[in-house]
Amino acid sequence: MTNLIIGIVILIGGYIYLQNRLAAAKNAVSNAYAGIQIQLKRRHDLVPALVDAVRSAIKHEENLFDQILAVRQEAVTALDQEIEKVELAEASLTQGLRDFFAYAEDHPEITATQNISELQKQLEETEDQIAASRRLYNGNVERFNTQLDAIPSNWVAQTMRLEKAPFFGLSAKDAKSAAQMPKIDLPGAQS
């Protein structure tokens, strides 16, 4: 009888331990995703300031400004939706910003403005923070999903009705461009 009681106590203790580990892993995923959202919001807040600064430098490119602000609004709206929609909206914003900066680089009168240079620097720092937040989130997702797959924690996860968390990945277009060799243009280099 004592062995039975000890066995039951061990099983209950093991269940509680695994349940607590799963809950902690699930909360780590949620916390990391919140970190991504904070950095994305910062990026969204910087875009209008950048557009306004560039708009004051040049007046004739209203279509470019309207386009970047439209994709920014789509990204802001997507923040409250599933991660796949966030990924797509952020990929569109990233492409819009790339086009925007390419245009700015082709027009030295734009990049010469101190406000624009400072906003560009802040946006680049934010992009780095977004990348770091994505890595943290994906690491937490990997640990959580591994616990959902491992025995015996997967049995406990089933009783808690836990499902795997999605990874925050690259859009198909970004994944394709990441697989290609970047073009490097060094001043003074001979072709």
matplotlib code that plots the C-alpha trace (Angstrom):
import matplotlib.pyplot as plt

x = [0.0, 2.8, 4.4, 1.1, 0.9, 4.5, 3.9, 0.8, 2.6, 5.5, 3.0, 1.2, 4.5, 5.8, 2.6, 2.7, 6.4, 5.7, 2.7, 4.7, 7.5, 5.0, 3.3, 6.6, 7.6, 4.2, 4.6, 8.1, 6.8, 4.1, 6.6, 9.0, 6.2, 5.3, 8.9, 8.6, 5.4, 7.1, 9.9, 7.4, 5.4, 8.6, 9.3, 5.8, 6.1, 9.4, 8.0, 5.7, 8.4, 10.8, 8.3, 7.5, 11.3, 11.8, 8.6, 9.9, 13.1, 11.3, 7.8, 7.3, 7.1, 3.7, 2.9, 6.0, 5.0, 1.5, 2.6, 5.0, 2.3, -0.3, 1.9, 2.8, -0.9, -1.5, 1.4, -0.1, -3.5, -2.0, -0.4, -3.6, -4.0, -2.3, 1.4, 1.2, -0.6, 1.9, 4.7, 3.1, 2.4, 5.9, 7.4, 5.5, 6.6, 10.2, 10.0, 8.5, 11.2, 13.9, 12.3, 12.1, 15.8, 16.9, 15.1, 16.6, 20.1, 19.6, 18.8, 21.6, 19.6, 17.4, 20.1, 22.0, 19.3, 20.3, 16.8, 16.6, 20.0, 19.0, 15.7, 17.4, 19.8, 17.0, 15.1, 18.2, 18.7, 15.0, 15.5, 18.3, 16.1, 13.4, 15.8, 17.0, 13.4, 12.6, 15.6, 14.5, 10.9, 11.9, 14.2, 11.4, 9.0, 11.6, 11.9, 8.1, 7.4, 10.1, 8.4, 5.1, 6.8, 8.7, 7.4, 6.0, 5.5, 3.4, 0.9, 0.5, 0.3, -2.6, -4.5, -3.8, -4.9, -1.7, -0.9, 2.5, 3.4, 4.2, 7.7, 8.2, 9.9, 10.8, 8.2, 8.7, 10.2, 12.6, 13.7, 14.4, 16.5, 18.3, 19.4, 20.9, 24.4, 24.2, 25.5, 28.6, 29.6, 33.0, 34.1, 37.2, 37.0, 37.8, 35.3]
y = [0.0, 2.4, 1.7, 2.5, 5.8, 6.7, 5.8, 8.0, 10.9, 10.5, 10.5, 13.6, 15.4, 14.5, 15.7, 19.0, 19.4, 18.8, 21.1, 23.9, 23.5, 23.6, 26.6, 28.4, 27.5, 28.7, 32.0, 32.5, 32.2, 34.8, 37.1, 36.8, 37.5, 40.6, 41.7, 41.4, 43.4, 46.2, 46.5, 46.3, 49.2, 51.2, 50.7, 51.6, 54.8, 55.8, 55.4, 58.4, 60.6, 59.5, 60.1, 63.6, 64.4, 63.2, 64.9, 68.2, 67.6, 66.8, 67.7, 65.9, 62.2, 62.0, 58.6, 57.1, 58.6, 57.4, 53.9, 53.6, 54.9, 52.5, 49.4, 50.8, 51.0, 47.4, 46.3, 48.2, 46.6, 43.1, 43.2, 42.0, 39.0, 35.6, 35.5, 34.5, 37.8, 39.7, 38.1, 39.0, 42.6, 43.1, 41.7, 44.3, 47.1, 45.9, 45.9, 49.4, 50.7, 49.1, 50.9, 54.1, 54.0, 53.1, 56.2, 58.3, 57.0, 58.0, 61.6, 63.0, 66.1, 63.8, 61.9, 65.1, 66.2, 65.5, 64.5, 61.9, 60.4, 60.2, 58.6, 56.2, 55.2, 54.7, 52.5, 50.4, 49.9, 48.9, 46.4, 44.9, 44.8, 43.1, 40.5, 39.8, 39.6, 37.1, 35.0, 35.0, 34.2, 31.3, 29.9, 29.9, 28.3, 25.6, 24.8, 24.8, 22.7, 20.2, 19.8, 19.2, 16.4, 14.8, 12.0, 12.3, 16.0, 15.5, 13.5, 16.4, 18.9, 16.9, 17.2, 20.9, 21.1, 22.9, 23.3, 24.0, 27.6, 28.9, 30.1, 33.7, 33.2, 35.0, 35.6, 33.6, 36.6, 37.3, 33.7, 33.7, 36.9, 35.5, 32.5, 34.7, 36.2, 39.9, 42.4, 44.1, 47.4, 48.6, 52.0, 51.9, 48.1, 47.0, 44.7]
z = [0.0, 0.8, -2.6, -4.3, -2.4, -3.3, -6.9, -7.1, -5.4, -7.9, -10.8, -9.6, -8.9, -12.3, -13.9, -12.0, -12.9, -16.6, -16.6, -15.1, -17.6, -20.5, -19.0, -18.7, -22.3, -23.6, -21.7, -23.0, -26.6, -25.8, -24.2, -27.1, -29.6, -27.6, -28.0, -31.8, -31.7, -29.7, -32.3, -35.2, -33.6, -33.2, -36.9, -37.8, -35.7, -37.5, -41.0, -41.0, -39.5, -42.2, -44.9, -43.6, -43.4, -47.0, -48.2, -47.0, -48.9, -52.2, -53.1, -56.4, -55.3, -53.6, -55.0, -53.4, -50.0, -50.3, -51.2, -48.2, -45.8, -47.2, -46.6, -43.2, -42.4, -43.6, -41.3, -38.3, -38.9, -39.2, -35.8, -34.2, -36.6, -37.0, -37.3, -41.0, -41.8, -39.8, -41.7, -45.1, -44.1, -42.7, -45.8, -47.9, -45.5, -45.7, -49.5, -49.5, -47.2, -49.5, -52.5, -50.5, -49.4, -52.9, -54.2, -51.4, -52.3, -55.9, -54.8, -52.7, -51.8, -49.7, -47.8, -47.1, -44.6, -41.0, -39.9, -42.7, -41.8, -38.2, -38.9, -41.3, -38.6, -36.1, -38.6, -39.2, -35.4, -35.2, -38.0, -36.0, -32.9, -34.9, -36.1, -32.6, -31.3, -34.1, -33.1, -29.5, -30.4, -32.7, -30.1, -27.5, -30.1, -30.8, -27.1, -26.6, -29.7, -28.6, -25.3, -27.1, -29.1, -26.2, -24.1, -21.4, -21.6, -24.8, -22.7, -20.3, -23.2, -24.7, -21.4, -21.5, -25.2, -26.2, -29.8, -31.5, -31.9, -35.4, -36.2, -37.4, -40.7, -43.9, -46.6, -49.7, -51.5, -48.7, -48.5, -52.2, -52.0, -49.0, -51.1, -53.8, -53.7, -52.8, -55.3, -53.9, -55.4, -54.1, -55.2, -57.3, -57.9, -61.4, -63.2]

ax = plt.figure().add_subplot(projection="3d")
ax.plot(x, y, z, "-o")
ax.set_aspect("equal")
plt.show()
